[in-house]
Amino acid sequence: MGITVAEELGFALAADARRMQRALEEWQGGHIALDQPMLRLHRLDALRVALARATLGGCDLLLMEQPDAALSDAEAASIMQMIRAWTKRHAAITLITSHRPVESSR
């Protein structure tokens, strides 16, 4: 079955379940169970877990290569909106590479 969501998030740093759940909620992943196997997640939910893991310890810079790969147009728009909102909330810098035309945000 592979690793669980909690194990994936735990790689970031020793975080308790409450902190992991808050990190998921920040990426609209509050519905994702911590004991759920990563291999059973939909691509968008797996990306939410990856973003939660990347930002769990706090960061000022987020680098992403094709975060919208393998997503539908609607899902890609949704994740890009979440990334812009996170960047604004945390006054962070985000650098994204993508094959899709992406609207830049300032």
Secondary structure, 3 states (H helix, E strand, C coil): CCCEHHHHHHCCCCCCHHHHHHHHHHCCCCCCCCCCEHHHCCHHHHHHHHHHHHHCCCCCEEEEECCCCCCCHHHHHHHHHHHHHHHHHCCCEEEEECCCCCCCCC
